[in-house]
Amino acid sequence: MTEERKNRDELVELMAVQGEMEAKILYGILESEGIRVLVKSAMASGVLPFTADGMGRVRLMVREEDLTLARVIINEHLEKE
């Protein structure tokens, strides 16, 4: 694999959200647009239904090459709300 390709496949943080439910909604939106998403959380699922000092926050990770498009898709979704 070339170094350029390796860098494009590297995962970067798109955003962090306030819990698993919001993460699942955004995950579904991005996946439906063809963007692969990795959801990362420091907490075991369902342990705390709230956030405290960042605990319970969920990070959405996408490939670096998909970052710009993912931001556009999320922004369009948020504007509809």
Buried (B, 14 or more C-beta within 10 A) or exposed (E): EEEEEEEEEEBEEBBBBEBBEEBEEBBEBBEEBEBEBEBEBEBEEEEEEEBEEEEBBBBBBBBEBBBEBBEEBBEEBEEEE
